[in-house]
Amino acid sequence: MTEPHAGAAGASAPGALPPLFARLERWTREQPNETAVKAADGNLTYAALTARTARYAAALARAGVGPETPVALLLGRSRESVPALLAVWSLGGTAVPLDPGHPVERLGGVLRDAGAAVLVAPAVPAGLEAGGIGLLTPREVRRGAPGALAVSPPAPDGCAYLIYTSGTTGRPKGVEVTYRGLDTFVEALRGLGLPPGGLGLNAVSPAFDGWLWCTLLYLVHGQGVALTDLSLDGLRQAAAEGREPLPAGLRTVSLTPSLLAAHGAGLDAAEVVVVAGEACPAALAERFARGRRLLNVYGPTEVTIAATWADSRRGDDVTSIGRPLPGYRAYVLDEELRPVPAGTEGELYLGGPAVARGYRGRPGLTASRFLPDPFQGGGTRMYRTGDVVIRRDGGELEYRGRRDDQVKIRGHRIELGEVERVAAELPEVVAAACCPLAPGQNLGLAVVAAPGVADPAGLATRVVERCRKQLPAAAVPGTVRVLDRIPTLATGKADRAALARALAEPERGDGPGAAGAAVSPSERTVMTVWAEVLGTEVPGPEADFFDLGGHSLAAARAVSELRRATGLRVGLGALLARPTVADVAAEIDRLAAEQGGAATDAADAAEGA
């Protein structure tokens, strides 16, 4: 592959290239001027993407990057994120994707655990202890001399990337995914047969392997990767700039069911919708399968991004998680690792060449989750997912839940034990228990204070502050209470169902607007909608949406529900800028008055005519 303005798209025979780079070579040759990456800081055509990748590869090579050299990527949703990733892979290095929105303490821990040699970022974030890691900036890369992109075929068992997931020990664990797994996944993606051209939505955190799913899905098929920020900061920026959060002209969309439910009104033109990251409700699947192709995709990080999918185009039931991808194997087993009959619940184990190497520096944990595959032999392994499924008579897999304390919050995999351990590290906390809150988009946390703690509210605030410093946003509890005791089961373990009920109840004592405060009809509507969306009591007109545990996804859903309840075009920007019940209710009253005035003016005009 050469610099595009040199007039050629590839110097190597396509068959000699790894599958991903063979596809990049094809689209650079066939549609050099089509958009490959679209981001807030600019676009890249396929020709420009190949050229920019070559520049990054040359700069990384000068920095000493070679096979399995860990390279940390802290570029957010910039257009630079895609060529930087491809450049690492062109050298056989190990990409370590990071999210600038994560706390610097977490970023520093990941950099140390990964042993990163180079950090690709515009600058070192304030407070981040990067140690002796070399910094490579996009500005420096762009100043480099142009040249051809040379791809070094990697060792199949080499580590292509490290994704850090929530860990039960209180610190994230790095999953080592091989180049064999990456190639297997890319070859499986080709079988989807999406049409080239147009844009595909990537609204996922850059540190999450869903970001890789979206990026690779679109690049493999010659579509453009539309990097979009649907986080709270991203929504606020869009509102401040007076634009919709989702870009126009999306041909393919891949979102968690929660994000799809919140932002689906802006996706009517999409030809293909992919849901992934969490269980998809049947009603949502039915809604978005009408008149378009819908895929329901499942897969843990430990088996290279995805492992099964249901596809409406081939007649699958898209409320199921479908069948294994080509090259992947799925077993439904009992506790003795024996296959269970169709229609019987069992634990899902996944095998094939896409199974990861294991957890970085965690041999014990690796041995407990990556087991010898007795059905294949020859030293092959299978991954124990912890997910309970049944295999239907037709072969489709139906997801039934988890066996352990792992939950999905807004599409992110969270170990409840990690949240509990972070909270319990405060000396004032003697016990902590975490649980998901209805409707499953937020966490609740209860702590028991050490003897002598006289300020429960202050302790709850300190717990939240500590969680914000140590955990990604999805793992920060929206509700924290100090209780006298943690409800328990007969086994002595925390009764998380009882805890969720207790945390959903209003706290004792009068809150703002509680005892007899006047509440207007609009305020009552807002309070009712917020209570449903957030799964918690809304104490009164002065209650703040974000203090109650609101987040970007909940904000989008709350606005959608308020529009449905009032028939008014309530703006997301209004909630983001003034997030109290009273302020949002005042905006509803203003819109209603404008609508009423417009109706009166129209009637007057008609009479005058």
Buried (B, 14 or more C-beta within 10 A) or exposed (E): BBBBEEEEBBEBEEEEBBBBBBBBBBBBBEBBEBBBBBBBEEBBBBBBBBBBBBBBBBBBBEBEBEBBBBBBBBBBBBBBBBBBBBBBBBBBBBBBBBBBBBBBBBBBBBBEBBBBBBBBBBEBBEEBEBEEBBBBBBEEBEEBEBBBBBBBEBEBEBBBBBBBBBBBEBBBBBBBBBBBBBBBBBBBBBEBEBEBBBBBBBBBBBBBBBBBBBBBBBBBBBBBBBBBBBBBEBBBBBBEEEEEBBBEEBBBBBBBBBBBBBBBEBBEEBBBBBBBBBBBBEEBBEBBBEEBBBBBBBBBBBBBBBBBBBBBEEEBBBBBBBBBBEBBBBBBBEEEBEBBEEEEBBBBBBBBBBBBBBBBEBEEBBEEBBBEBBBEEEEBBBBBBBBBBBBEEEEBBBBBEBEEBBBBBBBBBBBBBBBBBBBBEBEBBEBBBBBBBBEBBBBBBBBBBEEEBEEBEEBBEBBBEBBBEBBBBBBBBBBBBBBEEBBEEEEEEBBBEBBBBBBBEEBEEEBBBEEEBEBBEBBBBBBBBBBBBBBBBBBBBBBEBBEBBBBBBBBBBBBBBBBEBBEBEBBBBBBBEBBBBBBBBBBBBEBBEEBEEEEEEEEEEEEEE
